[in-house]
Structure formats: C-alpha cells, structure tokens
Amino acid sequence: MRQAGVLDVGCHSALLTVARRRAGGVLEPVLSRKVRLGLHQALDRKGRLREPGVRSVQRAVAEAVAADPQLRVAEVFAFATSVIRDAPNCDEVIARVARATGVRLRVLPGEEEARLAYVAARQWVGSGAGPLLVLDIGGGTVEIASGTSDQPRTVCSLPLGARRVTREQFPGGTTPSERRLGEVQRHLRRSLSAVPGLPQAEPDGNVLACSKTFTQLARLAAARTGTSRTPRRLTLPALRASIPLLADAGPARRGMLPGISPHRAEQSLAGALVAEALMEACGADSVTICPWSTREGLLLERLGTAPTG
C-alpha cells in the first residue's frame, strides 16, 4: 500500500507524519513523531533566527527523521512555516539544516499553504458539502481560502498571525489595559477591512477553522460552559466572552487555562483577537473545527487522493 511522509517544521515543533491511503481518500497514519521547538524565543528583533534556534531546528529535524530507520529521507516532503520562511536568514537556516541532516526544507508561499489547507478541509468535510470557507491562523500569517469545488476559487495570505501580532502589539508579552485591547481590536478590523475581495461565508455553506489557535480557543470556550472537552464548533459570542479571560490572566497564567497549551500561552490572546476580527470580517457567526490543514493537504496530494487540477 502506497504511503507518503511530510515533515512540518514550525515555530513550536517539527512533526513528521507518514500516512497511507485507504478507500474513499481516508488518511491512515503510519507514523507520527513530534519534537518540540520554541523558535519564537530564538528570534531577534528583526525576526532572524539566532544561533540557538538554528541548532534546535537541526536537532529537531534529525530526531524526527530518525524515528523510522527505514524511512527514505528523499521521499519525505519537508517544509518550514512562516517563522523560518519570513526570517531574513531563511536561506542560511535551510542550508545549515541540509548540511547537518540531509533534509532540505522547502518554504511554501502563504497562498499555497491556504490552497493546501482548503484541499484538506474539503476532503475532510466531503465534496458534497457545498460552498466552503477555510480559515487558518498561523504564527506569522493568516490563510483564507474559499470555493465550491475540490480546489479553491480564492486564496489569500495576510501578515496577521498570532505570533506576529503578539510581537508587534504586545511586546514582551505584557498584559494589556482595556484601552490597549480596544486599540488592537480596531487595528485588526481595519487591516482586514482593507483587504480587497476578502472571501465571505455563504448562507448555505460551511466555515472550517484549521489551526491549533482555533482548536484551543474552542476548548477554552467549551470549558467555560462545561460542555465537551473536544468541541466541534466555536461561535463568535463564545469567542468574544473568552477574550477578557485571556487578557486578565496575563501571559504566565494563560497556559493554566483549560484548552490553552503552555507553549502557545503567550500568543493565545493575540490569536483570539485575530480569530474574532477574522470571523467578523468574513461574516462567520461560527466555525467548525477541522483537524486537517496544510500538512494533510500535502499528504493527500502526494498520495493521489485529492485532485490537483
């Protein structure tokens, strides 16, 4: 049975996923190996990855691919997300990782990440689901895609990721005042309103959220109401009610809130503000949490289970 591997190197981890295809386009995991990273702590003021960060990427990539001694590295699609893609020393980082591990990381344009997230979401929800809007909040960028078929009609990538907004709007992880919170909310709304042709939710369509940011915000909102710990939906009112809780907790305590992981705690407030502004701008009163995103889109296309045209 044919199988494929994808190595996703992001801000918080290097994740190797090997999967094979089953009937109906179902992905069957064969191997998963995650190595933790903390690259947001290894960036200088200009966004360059400092020496400790470069070494940590080398180590994480080496550990991930060593999880399966029989794995042929040449058959693994290895890519780096915006934390490396947008770094001024991106080429140097990629070259050093290749020399140390034999794995050459690729960088995907934000629009391609959006397209792949849509491909994955469409496969997950089913081709008969009608119009689809896909929202994905990453660390450096936000990806948006929409369409009615297997491939999206519209894709866009915006520099409004949770890590980026934290660095630009809440430097040092400070706990914001109510006034500062309002200023950031207005800034995000203005930024999104200035985007021409921003995809909109359709009355008879589905809105899927494909990111850890949305997943953790949905868990936090569910915990506040005593509902499922693995919620499938996040509504805009529930999201708005969670924002004061994140703001009042401060960076050190957010990681103790239900659903918020410690390594994403500092950027969780910015993630919530971006999610709120994004849902408002796209006319989405609620989103369905989708566990598949860019990584799964790559696996589906490499296994031939998703249309590429």
C-alpha positions as CSV (number, residue, x, y, z in Angstrom):
1,M,0.0,0.0,0.0
2,R,1.4,3.4,-1.0
3,Q,2.5,5.8,1.7
4,A,3.9,9.3,1.9
5,G,5.7,11.4,4.5
6,V,5.6,15.1,5.4
7,L,7.9,16.9,7.8
8,D,6.3,20.1,9.1
9,V,8.8,22.4,10.8
10,G,7.0,25.2,12.6
11,C,7.5,27.6,15.5
12,H,6.5,25.1,18.2
13,S,7.5,21.7,16.8
14,A,9.0,19.6,14.0
15,L,6.3,17.0,13.2
16,L,6.9,14.0,10.9
17,T,3.8,12.3,9.6
18,V,3.8,9.2,7.5
19,A,0.4,8.1,6.2
20,R,-1.1,5.8,3.6
21,R,-4.3,6.0,1.7
22,R,-7.4,3.9,2.2
23,A,-10.6,3.7,0.2
24,G,-12.5,6.9,0.0
25,G,-9.5,9.1,0.4
26,V,-9.1,8.4,4.1
27,L,-5.6,9.0,5.5
28,E,-4.4,6.2,7.7
29,P,-1.5,7.3,10.0
30,V,1.6,5.0,9.8
31,L,4.0,7.1,11.9
32,S,3.9,10.3,13.8
33,R,6.9,11.9,15.6
34,K,6.9,15.3,17.2
35,V,9.9,17.1,18.5
36,R,9.2,20.3,20.5
37,L,10.6,23.6,19.4
38,G,10.4,27.2,20.8
39,L,11.5,29.3,17.9
40,H,9.5,32.3,19.0
41,Q,12.1,32.6,21.8
42,A,15.0,32.4,19.4
43,L,14.2,35.4,17.1
44,D,16.0,38.7,17.3
45,R,14.3,42.0,16.9
46,K,14.5,41.8,13.1
47,G,13.0,38.3,13.0
48,R,16.3,36.5,12.4
49,L,16.7,33.0,13.9
50,R,19.6,33.2,16.3
51,E,22.2,30.5,16.6
52,P,20.5,28.5,19.4
53,G,17.4,28.5,17.3
54,V,19.2,27.2,14.2
55,R,20.8,24.4,16.3
56,S,17.4,23.5,17.7
57,V,16.0,23.1,14.2
58,Q,18.9,20.9,13.2
59,R,18.4,18.7,16.3
60,A,14.6,18.5,15.9
61,V,14.8,17.6,12.2
62,A,17.4,14.9,12.9
63,E,15.4,13.4,15.7
64,A,12.1,13.4,13.7
65,V,13.5,11.6,10.7
66,A,15.4,9.1,12.9
67,A,12.0,7.9,14.3
68,D,11.9,5.4,11.4
69,P,15.3,4.0,10.4
70,Q,13.7,2.5,7.2
71,L,12.4,5.9,6.2
72,R,13.9,7.2,2.9
73,V,14.5,10.9,3.6
74,A,14.3,11.7,-0.1
75,E,10.7,10.6,-0.1
76,V,9.7,13.0,2.7
77,F,8.3,16.4,1.8
78,A,9.9,18.7,4.4
79,F,8.7,22.2,4.7
80,A,9.2,25.2,7.1
81,T,6.4,27.5,8.0
82,S,6.5,31.3,8.3
83,V,8.8,31.5,11.4
84,I,11.6,30.3,9.1
85,R,10.2,31.4,5.7
86,D,10.0,35.1,6.8
87,A,13.3,35.1,8.7
88,P,15.9,37.4,7.0
89,N,18.4,34.5,7.3
90,C,16.0,31.9,5.9
91,D,18.4,30.6,3.2
92,E,21.2,30.2,5.8
93,V,19.0,28.2,8.1
94,I,17.8,25.9,5.3
95,A,21.4,25.4,4.1
96,R,22.7,24.6,7.6
97,V,19.9,22.1,8.3
98,A,20.5,20.4,5.0
99,R,24.2,20.0,5.7
100,A,23.6,18.7,9.2
101,T,20.7,16.3,8.5
102,G,20.5,15.7,4.7
103,V,17.0,17.2,4.8
104,R,16.4,20.3,2.7
105,L,13.5,22.3,4.0
106,R,11.2,23.9,1.5
107,V,9.2,27.1,2.0
108,L,5.7,27.3,0.7
109,P,4.2,30.7,-0.2
110,G,1.3,31.7,2.1
111,E,-1.2,31.3,-0.8
112,E,0.0,27.7,-1.4
113,E,-0.5,26.9,2.3
114,A,-4.0,28.3,2.0
115,R,-4.7,26.2,-1.0
116,L,-3.5,23.0,0.6
117,A,-5.5,23.8,3.8
118,Y,-8.6,24.1,1.6
119,V,-7.8,20.8,-0.2
120,A,-7.5,19.1,3.2
121,A,-10.7,20.7,4.6
122,R,-12.7,19.9,1.5
123,Q,-11.6,16.2,1.7
124,W,-12.4,16.1,5.4
125,V,-15.9,17.7,5.2
126,G,-16.8,15.9,2.0
127,S,-17.1,17.1,-1.6
128,G,-20.9,17.4,-1.4
129,A,-20.8,19.9,1.5
130,G,-21.4,22.9,-0.8
131,P,-19.6,26.3,-0.6
132,L,-16.6,26.2,1.8
133,L,-14.7,28.9,3.6
134,V,-11.4,27.9,5.3
135,L,-9.7,30.0,8.0
136,D,-6.2,29.1,9.3
137,I,-4.4,31.3,11.8
138,G,-0.7,30.5,11.9
139,G,2.1,32.1,13.8
140,G,3.2,34.6,11.2
141,T,0.3,34.7,8.7
142,V,-3.4,34.0,8.3
143,E,-4.5,31.9,5.4
144,I,-8.0,32.2,3.9
145,A,-9.5,30.1,1.1
146,S,-12.9,29.7,-0.4
147,G,-14.6,27.8,-3.2
148,T,-17.3,25.3,-4.2
149,S,-15.2,22.5,-5.7
150,D,-12.2,20.4,-4.8
151,Q,-9.8,23.3,-5.5
152,P,-10.4,26.8,-4.0
153,R,-11.6,29.7,-6.1
154,T,-9.9,32.3,-3.9
155,V,-6.9,32.2,-1.6
156,C,-5.1,34.8,0.3
157,S,-2.4,35.1,3.0
158,L,-2.2,38.0,5.4
159,P,0.6,39.0,7.9
160,L,-1.7,38.8,10.9
161,G,-0.5,35.6,12.6
162,A,-0.8,35.1,16.3
163,R,3.0,35.3,17.0
164,R,3.5,38.3,14.7
165,V,0.6,40.2,16.3
166,T,2.0,39.4,19.8
167,R,5.4,40.7,18.9
168,E,4.1,43.9,17.2
169,Q,1.2,44.7,19.5
170,F,2.0,43.2,22.9
171,P,5.8,43.4,23.1
172,G,7.3,41.5,25.9
173,G,4.1,39.6,26.5
174,T,2.6,42.4,28.5
175,T,-0.9,42.2,30.0
176,P,-2.8,44.9,28.1
177,S,-5.1,47.5,29.5
178,E,-8.7,47.6,28.3
179,R,-7.8,50.6,26.2
180,R,-4.9,48.8,24.6
181,L,-7.0,45.8,23.9
182,G,-9.5,48.0,22.1
183,E,-6.8,49.6,20.0
184,V,-5.5,46.3,18.8
185,Q,-9.0,45.1,18.0
186,R,-9.6,48.2,15.9
187,H,-6.2,47.8,14.2
188,L,-7.1,44.2,13.2
189,R,-10.5,45.2,11.9
190,R,-9.1,48.0,9.8
191,S,-6.4,45.7,8.4
192,L,-9.0,43.1,7.3
193,S,-11.5,45.7,6.0
194,A,-8.7,47.0,3.7
195,V,-8.3,43.6,2.0
196,P,-10.0,43.7,-1.4
197,G,-12.3,40.8,-2.2
198,L,-11.9,39.1,1.2
199,P,-13.8,35.7,1.0
200,Q,-17.1,35.7,2.8
201,A,-19.1,32.9,4.5
202,E,-22.1,31.9,2.4
203,P,-25.6,31.3,3.9
204,D,-25.7,27.7,2.6
205,G,-22.0,27.0,3.1
206,N,-19.6,25.7,5.7
207,V,-16.9,27.6,7.5
208,L,-14.0,25.4,8.7
209,A,-11.2,26.5,11.0
210,C,-7.9,24.7,10.5
211,S,-5.4,25.6,13.1
212,K,-4.2,24.9,16.7
213,T,-5.2,28.5,17.5
214,F,-8.9,27.9,16.7
215,T,-8.8,24.4,18.3
216,Q,-7.5,25.7,21.6
217,L,-9.9,28.7,21.7
218,A,-12.8,26.3,21.1
219,R,-11.6,24.1,24.0
220,L,-11.4,27.2,26.3
221,A,-14.9,28.4,25.3
222,A,-16.3,24.9,25.8
223,A,-14.7,24.6,29.3
224,R,-16.3,27.9,30.3
225,T,-19.7,26.5,29.6
226,G,-19.0,23.0,30.9
227,T,-19.5,21.3,27.5
228,S,-17.4,18.8,25.6
229,R,-13.6,19.0,26.0
230,T,-13.3,18.2,22.3
231,P,-15.7,20.7,20.8
232,R,-16.5,20.7,17.1
233,R,-17.6,24.3,16.9
234,L,-16.7,27.8,18.1
235,T,-19.2,30.6,18.0
236,L,-18.4,34.3,17.8
237,P,-20.2,35.1,21.1
238,A,-18.3,32.3,22.9
239,L,-15.0,33.6,21.4
240,R,-15.7,37.1,22.5
241,A,-16.5,36.0,26.0
242,S,-13.1,34.3,26.3
243,I,-11.1,37.3,25.3
244,P,-11.4,39.1,28.7
245,L,-10.4,35.9,30.4
246,L,-7.2,35.6,28.4
247,A,-6.4,39.3,28.8
248,D,-6.9,39.3,32.6
249,A,-4.9,36.1,33.1
250,G,-1.6,37.5,31.8
251,P,0.9,35.5,29.8
252,A,2.2,33.4,32.7
253,R,-1.2,32.2,33.7
254,R,-2.8,31.6,30.3
255,G,-1.1,28.3,30.0
256,M,-3.1,27.1,33.0
257,L,-6.4,27.9,31.4
258,P,-8.4,24.9,30.1
259,G,-7.5,24.2,26.5
260,I,-4.5,26.5,26.2
261,S,-1.2,24.8,26.0
262,P,1.7,26.4,27.9
263,H,3.9,26.8,24.8
264,R,1.2,28.8,23.0
265,A,0.0,30.7,26.0
266,E,1.8,34.0,25.3
267,Q,0.3,34.3,21.8
268,S,-3.1,33.0,22.8
269,L,-4.6,36.4,23.4
270,A,-3.4,37.7,20.0
271,G,-4.8,34.5,18.4
272,A,-8.2,35.2,20.0
273,L,-8.2,38.8,18.8
274,V,-7.2,37.7,15.2
275,A,-9.9,35.0,15.3
276,E,-12.5,37.5,16.4
277,A,-11.6,40.0,13.7
278,L,-11.3,37.3,11.0
279,M,-14.8,35.8,11.8
280,E,-16.3,39.3,11.8
281,A,-14.7,40.4,8.5
282,C,-15.7,37.1,6.8
283,G,-19.2,37.2,8.1
284,A,-18.9,33.9,10.1
285,D,-21.0,33.6,13.2
286,S,-19.4,30.2,14.0
287,V,-16.8,27.9,12.6
288,T,-16.4,24.1,12.6
289,I,-13.1,22.9,13.9
290,C,-11.2,20.9,11.3
291,P,-8.3,18.7,12.4
292,W,-6.7,18.8,8.9
293,S,-4.7,21.6,7.4
294,T,-1.7,22.2,5.1
295,R,0.2,19.1,6.2
296,E,-2.8,16.8,5.4
297,G,-3.3,18.6,2.1
298,L,0.2,17.7,1.1
299,L,-0.2,14.1,2.2
300,L,-3.5,13.8,0.2
301,E,-1.9,15.2,-3.0
302,R,1.2,13.1,-2.7
303,L,-0.9,10.0,-2.2
304,G,-3.1,10.9,-5.2
305,T,-6.3,11.0,-3.1
306,A,-7.0,14.7,-3.8
307,P,-7.5,16.4,-7.2
308,T,-4.7,18.7,-8.1
309,G,-6.2,20.5,-11.1
